[in-house]
Amino acid sequence: MKYIKTVLKHTPVSQVALGCMRIGSMTEHQIDMYINTALELGYNYFDHADIYGGGKCEEVFGGALKRDPSLRDKMVIQTKCGIKKGMYDFSKEHIVSSVDQSLKRLSCEKIDVLLLHRPDLLMDPAEVAEAFDELEQSGKVVAFGVSNHSPMQIELLKKYVKQDLKINQLQLSVVNAGMISSGANVNIDNTDGVNRDGYVRDYCRIKDITIQPWSPLQHGFIEGPFLNNPIFDKTNKIITEMAEKYDVTDTGMAIAWLLRLPEKMQPVVGSTNIDRLKQIAKASDIELSAEDWYKIYLAAGYKLP
């Protein structure tokens, strides 16, 4: 596993992060094995959210840290807050309370990275700034970022918060790559040229914000995997060909395609399957040629003008 520098200046992090949305039902033995195997494979970045499993996912993870406190120094823990049932909430009270509850469930004294989960349409950025200052000064949070935010939403926050916002989690995969295709079809009257995110990819690159692609093996919002899905026969055929060429699995190739992007993205994978984590870790050692990257891009149905 290769490592990159992101929001934590002095702590290199794994090129691929592990999303912990599916660990809520794991037994103590299973979660202990999952965390230790992940660390052995080189993964050291674990992504949580206060809503995952209604808090159960953080709680299960925290149980492992209770049983073996030495694990905490080997990892970077990221969590998210801001989503409540039927609404979003970026109030100071909710942000601070969410962090306190996450810390309790995670059985640790600090969160390395806190992300605002989805844009709150009623956000008061000055109130967010107060929450960030309190959390930073108390030592409860080291660094901050956002998830699913547009460039202008980030700019609005940056006007008030003094902390750097160095992470933006965004949905991105081989078959869900609108943020990439719009850049190839500027001023072209076709579907690929429609920009829906304010050129967030270019913005993040200019501002040195690391994009963390979520659902990197999925299509649509919650429709499921695109690998081995007959809807994407053409795409899968080329991915399989490339996987054989580079001696990885199709899963590894799908992640390698994202890692080939020049801005050094950090995909977040949610698999709890150890074999799949091994396949993905191997993708970190691959560098696709530009020609092969474009073959997969075109096979996904995107166009070059």
C-alpha positions as CSV (number, residue, x, y, z in Angstrom):
1,M,0.0,0.0,0.0
2,K,1.3,3.4,-0.9
3,Y,0.9,6.4,1.3
4,I,0.0,10.0,0.6
5,K,0.0,13.3,2.6
6,T,-3.4,14.8,3.0
7,V,-5.0,16.8,5.8
8,L,-2.6,15.6,8.5
9,K,0.7,17.3,7.7
10,H,3.0,14.9,9.6
11,T,1.1,11.6,9.1
12,P,1.2,9.8,5.8
13,V,-2.1,8.0,5.2
14,S,-3.0,4.9,3.1
15,Q,-3.8,5.7,-0.5
16,V,-7.1,3.9,0.0
17,A,-9.3,4.5,3.1
18,L,-11.6,2.0,4.7
19,G,-15.3,3.0,5.0
20,C,-16.8,1.5,8.2
21,M,-20.5,1.8,7.3
22,R,-21.0,-2.0,7.2
23,I,-19.3,-3.1,10.4
24,G,-22.2,-2.7,12.8
25,S,-23.1,-6.3,13.0
26,M,-19.6,-7.7,13.4
27,T,-18.7,-9.8,16.4
28,E,-15.8,-8.9,18.6
29,H,-13.7,-11.5,16.9
30,Q,-14.7,-10.3,13.4
31,I,-14.0,-6.7,14.1
32,D,-10.6,-7.4,15.8
33,M,-9.5,-9.5,12.8
34,Y,-10.8,-6.9,10.3
35,I,-8.9,-4.0,11.9
36,N,-5.7,-6.0,12.5
37,T,-5.7,-7.5,8.9
38,A,-6.4,-4.1,7.4
39,L,-3.4,-2.6,9.3
40,E,-1.2,-5.5,8.2
41,L,-2.2,-4.8,4.6
42,G,-1.2,-1.1,5.0
43,Y,-4.6,0.5,5.5
44,N,-4.4,3.1,8.3
45,Y,-7.3,5.4,7.5
46,F,-10.7,4.5,8.8
47,D,-13.8,6.5,7.8
48,H,-16.9,6.7,10.0
49,A,-20.1,8.7,10.4
50,D,-22.3,9.3,13.4
51,I,-25.3,7.9,11.4
52,Y,-23.7,4.6,10.3
53,G,-25.7,1.9,11.9
54,G,-27.3,4.5,14.1
55,G,-24.0,4.9,15.9
56,K,-23.4,1.1,16.2
57,C,-20.5,1.1,13.7
58,E,-18.5,3.5,15.8
59,E,-19.4,1.6,18.9
60,V,-18.2,-1.7,17.5
61,F,-15.0,-0.1,16.3
62,G,-14.5,1.5,19.7
63,G,-14.9,-1.9,21.3
64,A,-11.8,-3.1,19.4
65,L,-9.9,0.0,20.6
66,K,-10.9,-0.8,24.2
67,R,-9.7,-4.3,24.0
68,D,-6.4,-3.2,22.4
69,P,-5.6,0.5,23.0
70,S,-2.3,0.2,21.1
71,L,-4.3,0.1,17.9
72,R,-5.2,3.8,18.2
73,D,-1.7,5.0,17.5
74,K,-1.5,3.0,14.3
75,M,-4.5,4.6,12.6
76,V,-6.2,7.8,11.5
77,I,-9.9,8.0,12.4
78,Q,-12.2,10.2,10.4
79,T,-15.9,10.7,11.2
80,K,-18.7,12.8,9.8
81,C,-21.7,14.7,11.3
82,G,-24.6,16.8,10.3
83,I,-27.3,14.4,9.1
84,K,-30.4,13.9,11.3
85,K,-33.6,12.2,10.5
86,G,-35.4,14.2,7.9
87,M,-33.0,17.1,8.0
88,Y,-29.4,18.3,8.1
89,D,-28.0,20.3,11.1
90,F,-24.8,22.3,11.2
91,S,-25.7,24.2,14.4
92,K,-22.8,24.6,16.8
93,E,-24.8,22.6,19.4
94,H,-25.3,19.6,17.1
95,I,-21.7,19.5,15.8
96,V,-20.1,19.7,19.2
97,S,-22.6,17.2,20.6
98,S,-22.1,14.8,17.7
99,V,-18.3,14.8,18.2
100,D,-18.7,14.1,22.0
101,Q,-21.0,11.2,21.2
102,S,-18.6,9.8,18.5
103,L,-15.7,10.1,20.9
104,K,-17.6,8.1,23.5
105,R,-18.6,5.4,21.0
106,L,-15.1,5.2,19.5
107,S,-13.5,5.0,22.9
108,C,-10.8,7.6,22.1
109,E,-9.9,11.1,23.1
110,K,-9.6,12.7,19.7
111,I,-11.0,12.5,16.2
112,D,-8.2,13.0,13.6
113,V,-10.5,14.4,10.9
114,L,-14.1,15.6,11.1
115,L,-16.2,16.1,8.0
116,L,-19.5,17.9,7.6
117,H,-21.5,15.2,6.0
118,R,-23.9,16.9,3.5
119,P,-24.6,20.6,3.0
120,D,-27.1,22.0,5.5
121,L,-29.4,24.3,3.6
122,L,-29.9,26.4,6.7
123,M,-26.2,26.6,7.6
124,D,-24.9,29.6,9.5
125,P,-21.2,29.5,8.7
126,A,-20.3,31.7,11.7
127,E,-21.8,29.1,13.9
128,V,-19.9,26.3,12.2
129,A,-16.7,28.4,12.8
130,E,-17.5,28.6,16.5
131,A,-18.0,24.8,16.7
132,F,-14.7,24.2,14.9
133,D,-12.8,26.5,17.1
134,E,-14.1,24.9,20.3
135,L,-13.4,21.4,19.0
136,E,-9.9,22.3,17.9
137,Q,-9.0,24.2,21.1
138,S,-10.3,21.4,23.3
139,G,-8.1,18.9,21.3
140,K,-11.2,16.8,20.4
141,V,-10.6,17.3,16.6
142,V,-7.3,17.7,14.8
143,A,-8.4,18.6,11.3
144,F,-11.6,19.4,9.3
145,G,-13.2,18.9,5.9
146,V,-16.5,18.4,4.2
147,S,-18.4,15.8,2.3
148,N,-20.5,16.3,-0.8
149,H,-19.9,20.0,-1.0
150,S,-19.6,22.3,-4.1
151,P,-16.8,24.8,-4.6
152,M,-19.0,27.8,-3.6
153,Q,-20.3,26.0,-0.5
154,I,-16.7,25.4,0.6
155,E,-15.8,29.0,-0.2
156,L,-18.7,30.2,2.0
157,L,-17.4,28.1,4.9
158,K,-13.8,29.3,4.3
159,K,-14.9,32.9,4.7
160,Y,-15.7,32.1,8.3
161,V,-13.7,29.1,9.5
162,K,-10.0,29.6,10.2
163,Q,-9.1,25.9,9.8
164,D,-8.1,24.5,6.5
165,L,-10.7,22.4,4.8
166,K,-8.6,19.7,3.2
167,I,-11.0,16.8,2.5
168,N,-14.1,16.6,0.3
169,Q,-15.8,13.3,0.0
170,L,-17.6,12.9,-3.4
171,Q,-19.3,10.1,-5.2
172,L,-17.0,8.8,-8.0
173,S,-16.5,5.6,-9.9
174,V,-15.7,4.4,-13.4
175,V,-19.4,4.5,-14.3
176,N,-20.2,7.6,-12.2
177,A,-17.6,10.0,-13.4
178,G,-19.5,13.2,-14.3
179,M,-17.0,15.4,-12.5
180,I,-14.4,14.0,-14.9
181,S,-16.4,13.9,-18.2
182,S,-17.6,17.5,-17.9
183,G,-14.0,18.6,-18.0
184,A,-13.5,16.9,-21.4
185,N,-16.6,18.4,-22.9
186,V,-16.4,22.1,-22.2
187,N,-18.6,24.1,-24.4
188,I,-19.9,21.0,-26.1
189,D,-23.7,20.5,-26.4
190,N,-23.9,16.9,-25.2
191,T,-24.8,15.1,-21.9
192,D,-21.2,14.6,-20.9
193,G,-20.6,18.4,-21.0
194,V,-23.3,19.1,-18.4
195,N,-21.6,20.3,-15.3
196,R,-23.5,19.5,-12.1
197,D,-20.9,20.2,-9.4
198,G,-19.3,23.6,-10.2
199,Y,-16.2,21.9,-11.5
200,V,-15.4,20.6,-8.1
201,R,-12.6,18.4,-9.3
202,D,-10.6,21.3,-10.7
203,Y,-11.5,23.5,-7.6
204,C,-10.2,20.8,-5.2
205,R,-7.0,20.4,-7.2
206,I,-6.4,24.1,-7.2
207,K,-7.1,24.4,-3.4
208,D,-5.1,21.3,-2.5
209,I,-8.2,19.6,-1.2
210,T,-8.1,15.8,-1.3
211,I,-11.1,14.2,-2.9
212,Q,-12.2,11.0,-1.3
213,P,-14.4,9.1,-3.8
214,W,-17.1,7.2,-2.0
215,S,-18.9,4.2,-3.6
216,P,-16.0,3.7,-6.0
217,L,-17.3,0.3,-7.0
218,Q,-21.0,1.3,-7.3
219,H,-23.3,2.7,-9.9
220,G,-26.0,5.2,-9.3
221,F,-26.7,6.4,-5.8
222,I,-27.6,3.0,-4.1
223,E,-28.1,0.7,-7.1
224,G,-25.3,-1.6,-6.3
225,P,-21.9,-2.8,-7.9
226,F,-21.2,-2.2,-11.6
227,L,-18.6,-5.0,-11.6
228,N,-20.1,-8.3,-13.0
229,N,-23.3,-6.4,-13.7
230,P,-24.8,-7.3,-17.1
231,I,-25.9,-3.7,-17.5
232,F,-22.3,-2.7,-17.9
233,D,-21.1,-5.6,-20.1
234,K,-18.8,-3.4,-22.3
235,T,-17.3,-1.6,-19.4
236,N,-16.6,-4.9,-17.5
237,K,-15.1,-6.5,-20.6
238,I,-12.4,-3.9,-20.9
239,I,-11.9,-3.8,-17.1
240,T,-11.3,-7.6,-17.2
241,E,-8.8,-7.2,-20.1
242,M,-6.9,-4.5,-18.2
243,A,-7.0,-6.6,-15.0
244,E,-5.4,-9.5,-16.7
245,K,-2.8,-7.2,-18.3
246,Y,-1.8,-5.7,-14.9
247,D,-2.3,-8.9,-12.9
248,V,-5.0,-7.7,-10.6
249,T,-8.7,-8.5,-10.1
250,D,-11.5,-6.5,-11.7
251,T,-12.0,-4.9,-8.3
252,G,-8.4,-3.9,-8.1
253,M,-8.5,-2.5,-11.6
254,A,-11.6,-0.3,-10.8
255,I,-9.7,1.2,-7.9
256,A,-6.4,1.5,-9.9
257,W,-8.4,3.6,-12.4
258,L,-9.2,6.1,-9.7
259,L,-5.7,6.1,-8.3
260,R,-4.3,7.0,-11.8
261,L,-5.9,10.4,-11.6
262,P,-3.2,13.0,-11.2
263,E,-4.6,14.8,-8.1
264,K,-3.9,11.8,-5.8
265,M,-7.5,10.9,-4.8
266,Q,-8.1,8.7,-1.7
267,P,-10.9,6.2,-2.5
268,V,-13.0,5.1,0.4
269,V,-13.9,1.4,0.1
270,G,-16.6,-0.1,2.3
271,S,-15.9,-3.8,1.8
272,T,-15.5,-6.0,4.9
273,N,-14.3,-8.9,2.8
274,I,-10.6,-9.6,3.6
275,D,-9.8,-11.1,0.2
276,R,-11.3,-8.0,-1.5
277,L,-9.2,-5.7,0.7
278,K,-6.1,-7.6,-0.4
279,Q,-7.1,-7.1,-4.1
280,I,-7.7,-3.4,-3.5
281,A,-4.4,-3.0,-1.7
282,K,-2.6,-4.5,-4.7
283,A,-4.1,-1.8,-6.9
284,S,-2.0,0.8,-5.0
285,D,1.1,-0.6,-6.7
286,I,-0.3,-0.2,-10.2
287,E,0.0,2.8,-12.5
288,L,-2.1,2.5,-15.6
289,S,-0.8,3.9,-18.8
290,A,-2.7,6.9,-20.1
291,E,-3.9,4.8,-23.0
292,D,-5.3,2.1,-20.8
293,W,-7.0,4.6,-18.5
294,Y,-8.8,6.2,-21.5
295,K,-9.8,2.7,-22.8
296,I,-11.7,2.1,-19.5
297,Y,-13.1,5.7,-19.6
298,L,-14.5,5.2,-23.1
299,A,-15.8,1.8,-22.3
300,A,-17.8,3.3,-19.5
301,G,-19.7,5.2,-22.2
302,Y,-18.1,8.6,-21.9
303,K,-17.2,10.5,-25.0
304,L,-14.3,12.5,-26.2
305,P,-15.3,15.4,-28.6
